[in-house]
Amino acid sequence: MIKKKLKHFVYRYVLPYGGLFLIKLISATYRFKIVDGHHEKEILDHEKRLVYASWHQRFFPGITFFSTRKPIAIIISKSLDGEMIARAVDILGWYPIRGSSSRGGKEALEKIKELACSDYKIGHIVDGPQGPFGVVKPGLIRIAQAGGLPIVPTITSARHKWIFNSWDRFMVPKPFSKIIIRFGEPIQVPEDLGQEAFEEKRLQVEERLRDLYEQTDHIWSDPQRVADIFNR
């Protein structure tokens, strides 16, 4: 019992605060530039709510960056690791919605409906937390349907980075790295979709994300374009 309580204390207080200190410290050195920001702006000007869709591999730079998009929420699993992450994003000002496809998914979607009515934005990791890498899981489409939210592909790309030996080769930009945040053209999702149309929409989002990540990563090989983006 004591060991269990100690573990809970570490996951709820020690790791979230310690981890956030390191994240904020390194994130403060980054130089961010937004590319194709009009895709986000047009949605926020008219609808004020959307789903930011991103790969698990690239979410590190967005932890602090997208906390500026309040009010914003994110679905996090009910696992012990999820407890730690939920605590951390809550400290940053995100609204953590606890649930997953295997546990609490229905309640999470109901909460998204409620928050969408209050103009909340939703951040969603499309292939997390365990992959497969780059595969858009059905949850993204269901979130968009539940909240009546357009999906905005959200790309983060860093010039200098560490790559970890994880299932998705997780990326952490190095201190003082240049970072691009790129927004793709919004994708609308009808409330009612048959099984075939649902799968077509899922594949459409998956292909759009893959293409945008490849295009954005390629920018770093063009010094003139990099200069144009970061000097404007």
C-alpha positions as CSV (number, residue, x, y, z in Angstrom):
1,M,0.0,0.0,0.0
2,I,2.8,2.4,0.9
3,K,4.7,1.6,-2.3
4,K,1.6,2.1,-4.3
5,K,0.9,5.5,-2.7
6,L,4.5,6.6,-3.2
7,K,4.4,5.6,-6.9
8,H,1.2,7.6,-7.3
9,F,2.8,10.6,-5.6
10,V,5.8,10.4,-7.9
11,Y,3.7,10.1,-11.1
12,R,1.3,12.9,-10.0
13,Y,3.7,15.4,-8.6
14,V,7.4,14.7,-8.9
15,L,7.6,13.6,-12.6
16,P,5.1,16.2,-14.0
17,Y,6.8,19.2,-12.3
18,G,10.3,18.0,-12.9
19,G,9.5,17.1,-16.5
20,L,7.8,20.4,-17.2
21,F,10.7,22.3,-15.8
22,L,13.0,20.6,-18.3
23,I,10.5,21.0,-21.2
24,K,10.1,24.7,-20.5
25,L,13.8,25.2,-20.1
26,I,14.6,23.7,-23.5
27,S,11.5,25.1,-25.2
28,A,12.5,28.6,-24.3
29,T,15.5,28.3,-26.5
30,Y,13.6,27.3,-29.7
31,R,13.0,29.7,-32.6
32,F,9.5,29.0,-33.9
33,K,8.1,30.0,-37.2
34,I,4.6,29.3,-38.5
35,V,4.1,28.3,-42.1
36,D,0.6,28.4,-43.8
37,G,-0.9,30.0,-40.7
38,H,-3.9,31.2,-42.7
39,H,-5.3,27.7,-42.6
40,E,-5.6,27.9,-38.8
41,K,-6.6,31.5,-38.7
42,E,-9.5,31.2,-41.1
43,I,-11.0,28.4,-39.0
44,L,-10.5,30.2,-35.7
45,D,-11.9,33.5,-37.1
46,H,-15.1,31.7,-38.2
47,E,-15.6,28.6,-36.1
48,K,-13.2,29.2,-33.2
49,R,-12.8,25.4,-32.7
50,L,-10.9,22.6,-34.4
51,V,-8.8,19.5,-34.0
52,Y,-5.1,19.8,-34.3
53,A,-3.9,16.5,-35.7
54,S,-0.3,15.5,-35.2
55,W,2.0,12.4,-35.1
56,H,3.1,11.1,-31.7
57,Q,6.7,11.4,-33.0
58,R,6.6,15.2,-33.2
59,F,4.4,16.3,-30.3
60,F,7.3,17.5,-28.0
61,P,7.7,21.0,-29.5
62,G,3.9,21.5,-29.4
63,I,3.5,20.8,-25.7
64,T,4.3,24.4,-24.8
65,F,3.6,26.0,-28.1
66,F,0.0,24.9,-28.3
67,S,-0.7,25.8,-24.7
68,T,-1.0,29.3,-26.1
69,R,-4.1,28.2,-28.0
70,K,-6.4,28.2,-24.9
71,P,-9.0,27.0,-24.3
72,I,-7.6,23.7,-25.6
73,A,-8.1,20.1,-24.5
74,I,-6.5,16.7,-25.2
75,I,-7.6,13.1,-24.6
76,I,-5.2,11.1,-22.4
77,S,-5.5,7.5,-21.4
78,K,-6.5,6.4,-17.9
79,S,-3.2,4.6,-17.3
80,L,-0.7,5.6,-14.7
81,D,1.5,7.1,-17.4
82,G,-1.6,9.0,-18.5
83,E,-2.0,10.3,-15.0
84,M,1.5,11.8,-15.2
85,I,0.9,13.4,-18.6
86,A,-2.6,14.7,-17.6
87,R,-1.1,16.4,-14.6
88,A,1.6,18.0,-16.7
89,V,-0.7,19.4,-19.4
90,D,-3.1,20.6,-16.8
91,I,-0.3,22.6,-15.2
92,L,0.3,24.1,-18.7
93,G,-3.3,25.1,-19.1
94,W,-4.6,22.3,-21.3
95,Y,-7.8,20.5,-20.3
96,P,-7.1,16.8,-20.0
97,I,-9.9,14.5,-21.0
98,R,-9.3,11.0,-19.6
99,G,-10.2,8.1,-21.8
100,S,-9.2,5.9,-24.7
101,S,-10.7,3.4,-27.1
102,S,-10.3,0.6,-24.5
103,R,-11.4,2.5,-21.4
104,G,-13.6,5.5,-21.1
105,G,-13.8,6.3,-24.8
106,K,-17.6,7.0,-24.9
107,E,-17.4,9.4,-21.9
108,A,-14.4,11.2,-23.5
109,L,-16.4,11.8,-26.7
110,E,-19.3,13.1,-24.7
111,K,-16.9,15.5,-23.0
112,I,-15.6,16.7,-26.3
113,K,-19.1,17.5,-27.4
114,E,-19.6,19.6,-24.3
115,L,-16.3,21.4,-24.7
116,A,-16.8,22.0,-28.4
117,C,-19.9,24.0,-27.6
118,S,-17.7,26.3,-25.5
119,D,-15.3,26.8,-28.4
120,Y,-12.6,24.5,-27.1
121,K,-9.9,23.4,-29.5
122,I,-8.7,19.8,-29.3
123,G,-5.2,18.6,-29.7
124,H,-5.0,14.9,-30.8
125,I,-2.1,12.5,-31.4
126,V,-3.4,10.5,-34.3
127,D,-1.1,7.4,-33.9
128,G,-0.4,7.4,-30.2
129,P,0.4,6.2,-27.7
130,Q,1.7,2.9,-29.1
131,G,1.4,3.2,-32.9
132,P,1.8,1.9,-35.5
133,F,3.7,5.0,-36.5
134,G,2.0,7.3,-38.9
135,V,-1.3,5.4,-38.9
136,V,-4.3,7.6,-38.2
137,K,-6.5,5.7,-35.8
138,P,-10.3,5.9,-36.0
139,G,-10.5,8.0,-32.8
140,L,-9.5,11.2,-34.7
141,I,-12.5,10.9,-37.1
142,R,-14.8,10.1,-34.2
143,I,-13.6,13.2,-32.3
144,A,-14.2,15.4,-35.3
145,Q,-17.7,13.9,-35.7
146,A,-18.6,14.2,-32.0
147,G,-17.6,17.8,-31.7
148,G,-18.5,19.0,-35.3
149,L,-14.8,20.0,-35.6
150,P,-12.7,20.5,-38.7
151,I,-9.4,18.6,-38.7
152,V,-6.3,20.8,-39.2
153,P,-3.2,18.7,-40.0
154,T,-0.5,20.1,-37.7
155,I,3.2,19.6,-38.6
156,T,6.2,20.2,-36.4
157,S,9.7,20.0,-37.9
158,A,13.0,20.8,-36.4
159,R,16.3,21.6,-38.1
160,H,18.5,20.0,-35.3
161,K,17.1,17.2,-33.2
162,W,17.7,14.1,-31.2
163,I,16.0,10.9,-32.4
164,F,15.2,8.3,-29.8
165,N,15.1,4.5,-30.3
166,S,11.3,4.2,-29.7
167,W,8.5,2.7,-31.7
168,D,8.1,6.0,-33.6
169,R,11.7,7.3,-33.4
170,F,10.5,10.1,-31.1
171,M,11.9,13.5,-31.9
172,V,13.2,16.1,-29.4
173,P,14.6,19.3,-31.0
174,K,18.0,20.3,-29.7
175,P,18.4,23.6,-27.7
176,F,18.3,26.7,-29.9
177,S,17.0,24.7,-32.9
178,K,14.8,26.4,-35.6
179,I,11.3,24.8,-35.6
180,I,8.6,25.1,-38.2
181,I,4.9,24.8,-37.2
182,R,2.9,24.2,-40.3
183,F,-0.9,24.0,-40.7
184,G,-2.5,22.0,-43.5
185,E,-5.7,22.8,-45.2
186,P,-8.7,22.0,-42.9
187,I,-10.5,18.7,-43.5
188,Q,-14.3,18.6,-42.8
189,V,-15.8,15.4,-41.5
190,P,-19.6,14.8,-42.0
191,E,-21.5,13.7,-38.9
192,D,-22.8,10.6,-40.6
193,L,-20.4,8.4,-42.4
194,G,-20.9,4.8,-43.5
195,Q,-18.2,2.3,-42.9
196,E,-16.6,2.7,-46.3
197,A,-16.8,6.5,-46.3
198,F,-15.4,6.6,-42.8
199,E,-12.3,4.6,-43.9
200,E,-11.9,6.8,-46.9
201,K,-11.8,9.9,-44.7
202,R,-9.3,8.2,-42.3
203,L,-7.0,7.4,-45.2
204,Q,-7.4,10.9,-46.6
205,V,-6.2,12.4,-43.4
206,E,-3.4,9.9,-43.1
207,E,-2.1,10.6,-46.6
208,R,-2.4,14.4,-46.1
209,L,-0.3,14.2,-42.9
210,R,2.3,12.0,-44.5
211,D,2.7,14.3,-47.5
212,L,2.9,17.5,-45.3
213,Y,5.5,16.0,-43.0
214,E,7.6,15.0,-46.0
215,Q,7.3,18.4,-47.7
216,T,8.0,20.3,-44.5
217,D,11.1,18.2,-43.5
218,H,12.4,18.8,-47.1
219,I,12.4,22.6,-46.4
220,W,15.6,22.2,-44.4
221,S,17.5,21.1,-47.5
222,D,16.8,24.4,-49.2
223,P,18.9,27.2,-47.4
224,Q,17.1,30.0,-49.3
225,R,13.7,28.9,-48.3
226,V,14.8,28.4,-44.7
227,A,16.2,32.0,-44.8
228,D,12.9,33.3,-46.3
229,I,10.8,31.7,-43.6
230,F,12.9,32.7,-40.6
231,N,13.9,36.2,-41.7
232,R,10.4,37.5,-42.6
